[in-house]
Amino acid sequence: MDEGIAEEAASLRARNNLRTPDAIQLATAIRSGASFFLTNDSDFAAVPGISVHILQKLS
């Protein structure tokens, strides 16, 4: 984790009411250029900056 990820995580946490660990994971994915974020947490679907795929909806 670097300063950029920490800043992105803080911003995501503030704007989207995320828990800190969730915000760090999303910020890491966004900053690393991930194509999408796969999760079972449907609260992530509204997070801007990355395409979020909800595992339950893919089956």
Secondary structure, DSSP 8 states (H G I E B T S, - for coil): --HHHHHHHHHHHHHHT--HHHHHHHHHHHHHT-SEEEES-GGGGG-TTSEEEEHHHH-
